[in-house]
Amino acid sequence: MIQETMTSEERMMAAITLEKPDRVPIAILLDTAPAAKLLGLRSWEIGAQGLGAHLDVLLQAFDTFGGWDAVSPCLPPELFELAGLKAKHPSEDSPENQVLEGEVWSHDEYDLLAEIGHDRFVKEHLVSRVSDLTSIEQIESVSEEWLSVLAEFLEEVKKKGAFPYFPNWAIHPFFWMSLTRSMVRFTEDLYYRPDKVEKAMKALVQEWIEFAIGVGKATGSKIMLCVEERAGGFFYPMEVFERFWWPYTMEIVDAFWSEGIVTLFHLDTCWDKNLPYFKQLPKGSAILDLDGTTDIFAAKEMLGGHLCLGGDIHPTLLALGTREEVEAYCKRLIDEVGYDGGLLLNVGCSLPYDMKKENFEAILETGKTYQPTEG
């Protein structure tokens, strides 16, 4: 058993600032459906109890399984809709929250988006296209309910001695446009309407920065989430990445870093080709949370001592593997990536609905008890 000498917050910040913590911090992402399944509950019945019920189930799972270091809010499907995204609400046949990609707006609306900004564009034009909310008053009511229960959740996390990982979910503007335009249409726009995309990106990024910094100041958060899964080399050649994603992303990181906020990149899909670019960011200014398709061991070789890494226990391993296999992979991550700090033990993307309970327990037990060897 490791003798703990740090609080969860101290442990997390040590790893993020590339110092060696007393043990590896555990920073798993747990959504409503897998949390409910771990507790023997029905996820499709939780939403009827209000937005706060999603967060209550998450906290209940935290208590039941002995807790972990960093706790982040799960996102009810209503919140996807407030962002202009189509969402599938959980049901008995399909118990997980899901974002449904779709062509919610047309290329003719890029100028409008750039002119009035993301917030107005979503509220005035998109929400009614993807949900039953038809008025600004309804939208504001749901938003206020979420902010209220979110504030209570963040305080409860602190009371439990855990570290509120980030205050809310936030999608990179590039990824948001891809989801709401659909990937096929957005890719057409990148090649056939690049000026319109760039004009919108410039407007969205500035608004996104201002909003996120405001949230950080209001909540006291030191971490701001940035979800992206489509800008990397798995989908696009480097010239697309270099023109439409990287300059804006550096702008985001620099703005956050100037306010003492670390950018948490939640990077799904393979980013192997893009890893060298992240060396351009200020040391300690970001976390790369990888999903098991990017080579985290190569990322350690390239970015170790410069940026913190998160990941990357694969959901398939949690669903199909044995407890011993999960334990062995966690130990490998700690030994080869986290031996000198700079690792947040996490799952590739988030915990899957069909994971085995004993494999979930293996992550927590190994993270809390395994002492790394020298790398």
N, C-alpha and C positions, 0 to 999 in steps of 0.2 A: 504493500500500500504506500502510495506517495504521500509524504508529509506536505500538506498544502500550506503555503505561506502567503498566498495572494487571494484577494477577492476575485469574483468573476470579472468585474470591470478591469481590475489591474492586470489580470491574466490575459484578457482580450487585448488590451491596449499594449501590453508588452509584445505580444506576437505581431500586432499590426505595425508597431514601430520598430520591428526587427530585432527586438531584444529576446532573451531566452526566458520564458515564463517558468513557474515551478512545475507545470505540466502542460500538455497541449490543451488549448481551449476547445471546447465542443460547441459548435455553432450550427446545429442542424436546422433545416427548414421543414416545418411540419404543417401541413394543410389540414382543413377540416375533416376530409374523408378518412385519411389514414389515422388521424387522432381519434376520431369516433370509433373506427374499427378496433383500435388498440384497447378501447374502453368498453367494447361490446355494445356500442350505440349505433343508431341508424343515421347516417349523415344526411339523408334526404328529409329527415324530420326536424333537423336542427334549424334550418333557415326560417321555418315558420315561427320560431320563437324570437325573431328579431336579429339584427346585425350583431349584437353583442354576444349572442349564443355561440357564434363561431369562435370567438376569442375565449369564451368561458370553457369550451371543450378543450382548447389548446392548453389552457392553464391547468385544467383537471388532469390532462395527460402528463404535464410537467410534474405535478405533485405525485401522481401515481407511480411514475417511474424514477423518482428520485432526483429529477431536475438535470439541467445542463447549464452551460455558461451563458450563451447568447440566445435570447428568445426574440423572435420576430413575429409580427402579426400575419395571420393568414388572411386571404382576401375573399370576402363573399362575392358571389357572382354579380350582385347589384353594383359593386364597385367597378367591375369591368365595364358594365353598361354606362356608368357615369363617365367613363373615359371614352365613350363612343365605340366600344368594342361589343360585338355580339357575344353572348354568353349562354351556355347551356347550364341550367340549374340542375342540381343533383336529383336523381330518381332512383328507385329500387333497381332498375335495370342498368343504370349508369350513375354510380354513387358519387363521382368526383365532380368538382367544379371544373368547367372547361371554357376556354376562349375559342370561339368559332371564327376563323378567318373569313372575311367576306369583303366584297366591294361595296363599302358603305357610302362612299362619296366618289365623285368623278374627277377626271383631270381638269375639267372646266372650273373646278372650285379651288384650285391652288392659289389663285390670286386673292380670292376671298379669305382663305385661310391665312395667308401672309398679311392681309390688310387688317383683319379684326383680331387675329391671334387665336391660339389654341383653345383657351378657356371659353371664349364667346362662341367660337365655331362649333365646339362640341356641344355646349349647352343649347345653342339656338338652332342647330341644324342636325346633329348626329344622334343625340340621346333618344329623341322620338322615333328615329329610324331603327333603333336596336332594342327598344324596351317599351314598356307600357306607360312610361312617364311622358306626359305631353305638355307640361308647363314648366316654366322656370321655377315656380313656387314648389312644385313637387320635387324637382331636382335639388333645390336648396334644402328642402326638408330631409331628404335622404342623406345629403352631404353633412348636414348638421348632426344628424343621429350618429353617423359614422365617426365624426370628429369627437363627439362626446364619449362614445364607448371606447374609442381608441385611446383617449387621454386616461381613462380609468384603467385600461389594460396596461399602458406603459407604467403607470404608478404601481400597479399590482406586481408587475415584473420586478421592479426595483425592491418592493417590500419582500419579495421572495429571495432576494440576494442575487438575482440574475442580472445580466446586462441587456438592456433593450438594444437589439442589434441595429435596427433602423426603424424610423417612425412610421413609414408607410411604403407601399409599393410604387415604383416609378419606372416607366418604360422609356428608353431612349427615343428621341423624336424620330430617328431613322426607322427603328423597329415599329413604332406606333404607326407611321405612315404605311409601312409594309403590311401590317395587320389589317388596317382599315381600308386600304386601297386594294388589298390582296397582293400576294407576292408577285403574281404574274403581271398584273397591271402596273404595280410599282416598278418592277424591273423595266417594263416598257417605258415608263416615265423617265427612269434614269438615263436611258439611251436616246429617247426621242424628245423628251421635254426637260433636259437637264437644268436649264436656267430657271424654270418654274419650281423644280424641286429645291434648287439651291436657295431661291428667294424664300420659300417656305421654311427651309431648314434654319436659315439665319434668324427668322422671326421666332420660330418655335424654341430654338436653343436659348435665346435671350430670355424669353418668358419662362422657360423651364428652369434656368439658373436662378432667376429672381424668386420664383415660387419655392424652389427647393431650399434656398438659403433662408427664406422666411420661415419655412417649416422647421429647419434646423435651429434657428434662434428661438422659436416658440416652444420647442420641445427640449431644447438643450442637447440635441442629438449630435454626436461626433461622427456619425456614419450616415451617408446618403446612398441609397440604392440606385443602380442604373442597370436595368435589364436589357440585354441585347442577345439575339441568337441568329441574326441573319446577315450581319455586315462582314463577317469574317471570310477567310479564304475558302471555306467549305462551299460557299455559294457564289462569291463574286471574285473577279480578278483584282489584283492590287490597285489598279488604276481607279476602280470604283471605290474601294476602301479609302484610298488616299485622297480622293476628291470629296466624297460625300459623307464620310464618317470620321476619319481621324482628325482633321483640323477642328471640327466642332467638338469632338470629344476632348481634345487637349484644352480647348477653351472652357469646357465644363469643369474639368479637373482643376485647372488653374484658378478658376473663380471659387470653387469650393475650398481649395487648399489655402487660399488667401484668407478665408474665414475660419480656418482650423478644422475643416470638415474633410474626412477621407471618403473617396468615392469607392463604393463597393460595386464592382462589375460582376454581374451575374451572367456568365458567358456560356450559353448552351451551344452545342455543335462544336466542331473542331476548329480551333484558332491557332494551330501549330505554325502556319505561315505568317501569322500576324504578331506573334509573341515579341519579335525584336523591336517593334515599334514602341511597346510599353516601356522600354528602357529609357525613352525620351521624357517620361513623366518624372516629376520631382520624387526623390527618394522618400518612400513611406507615405506617398500621397494617395495610394490606391490599393485595393485588394482585388485579386483576380480569382473569382469563385468559379471553378471549372467543373464540368459535368461528367467527366469520365471518358470523353472522346478526344479532348485535348490531352497531350502527353504531359502530365503534371511533373514527371521526373525530369523531362527535358526543360520544362518551364523553370524548375528549381535551378538547374544548371545555368540557365540564361539570366534569370531574374533574382536568384537568391541573393540576399543582402541588399536588394533594391526595392522589391515590392513583396508584400505578404500574399500567400496563396491560400485558397480555400478549396476543399474538396477531399476526395472526389470518389467516394465509395459508390460504385455503380448500382443503380436501382435493380438491375437484373441479378446482381449478386445477392442483394437483400431479399429478393423474391424467390430465387431458385437455389442459392448457395446454402451451405451449412454454417452453423455458428462458428465453427473452427475456421472456415474459410474467411468469414467476415473479420474475425479476430486477427487472423494472419495478415490480411490486407491493411487493417488499421495499424498494425505494428510496423508494416513496411512503410506506410505513409509517415508515421512518426519517426522512424529511423532514418529514412532517406530524404524526407522533405522538411520535417519539423525538428530535427535533432538540435538545431541551433536557433530555434524560434522561426517566426515567419510562416507558420502553418495554423490554419483554423480547421479542425477536423469536422468535415461536413460530408453530405451526400451529394452525388452527382445530380444537380438540379434540386430535387426535394425528395423527401421520403415517399416511396410509392405506396399506393393503396394496398397492394397485394404482398407487401413485405411480411416476413415471418416475425412474430413478436420476439423470439429469442435472438434474432439477428439485430433487431433494434436494441435490445438489451446488451448485446455484445459490443456495439459501438460505445455505449455509455460506460460500460464496465472497463473496456480497454482504454478508453480515453482518460478515465479517472485513475487507473492503477498502473498503466504501463510506463516504465521509465525508459526513455530513448537511449540508444547507444550512440556513440560518437560517429558522425557521418564520415 
